[in-house]
Amino acid sequence: MEEKTVSIWKSTLITGVYIAVVLILLSVVFYVTGNPFSKVSQYLTYPIFIGGVILAQITYKKALGGTLTYGQAVASGVLALVFASLISGIYSFVLFKFIDPSLQEQLKIFTEEQIIKQGRVPEEQLEMAVNMATKFQTPFMMLVMSIVGGAFMGLIISLITAIFTKKNPTDEVPL
C-alpha cells in the first residue's frame, strides 16, 4: 500500500492566508473608521492568532489522517502565523509606504502622545525616546518586526494549544 505524504507547507500556507485575510480586513476596518492605531484593534489580533493556530493544527491533523504529534502541532501553528504575518506585514508595508505615507507621521504623533500619557520619560528625554521609537516604525522595520513577532507569538500560542490538539498515533493494532 502506498503511503500518502502530506505537506505541512501547503496546509499551513492556506491557513496562514486565511488568518492574514482576517487581519487585513480588521486593519482596513480600523483604517477606514479613522482609528488605525486603536488598542482595540491590537487586542482583537490575539483571539485571531489563537483561533488561527488552532485551525492550522486541526487542519493539519485532518490531513494526516487524524493523528498529530506535539511537535507537528507546534510546527504547524508557528508556520501558519509566520505566513500570516508575512502577508499582513506586506500589506502594512504597502499601506505605509505607498497607499498612505502620512500614516508614518500620524504614528509618530501617536507614539509621542502615548509616551507623554505614560509619564515615565522626563520631558528633556522625550524627543530622544520618540526618535528611538520611530526608528522601528519605518515600513521595512514594521515588516520585519511583523514576521519576527508572528513567529514568536506563533511559538508561544502553539506550545500551549498543541497540548490540546495533539493526538499521538497509537502502537495498538486495530481489530
Protein Blocks (a to p, Z undefined) as FASTA:
>chain_A
ZZddddfklmmmmmmmmmmmmmmmmmmmmmmnopakbfklmmmmmmmmmmmmmmmmmmmm
mmnoopacfklmmmmmmmmmmmmmmmmmmmmmmmmmmmmmmlmmmmmmmmmmmmmmnoma
cfklmmmmmmmmmmmmcfklmmmmmmmmmmmmmmmmmmmmmmmmgccddfbdcZZ
